[in-house]
Amino acid sequence: MHFFGESFWGMHFFWWIFWIAAMSLLFSPITPISQGRGWQTPLEILQRRYAASEISTQEYEERKAKIERDTQPMK
């Protein structure tokens, strides 16, 4: 017969470990991990992409003008 002995607590402990592991695996891809650069402004991202030659000079100038226009305080 199984009463509230070792097998009950062993299985109960296993389920706690199982659910903790399942939740951490489920939520770990959602949680962002900082890569040491911190938060970058849109202009900093644009400058980094331009420096890496991912975008052309014309595209850089157009996007920079849009960012500067959109970030001006409203009157």
HELIX and SHEET records of a PDB file:
HELIX    1   1 GLU A    6  PHE A   27  1                                  22    
HELIX    2   2 PRO A   42  ALA A   51  1                                  10    
HELIX    3   3 THR A   57  ASP A   70  1                                  14    
END                                                                             
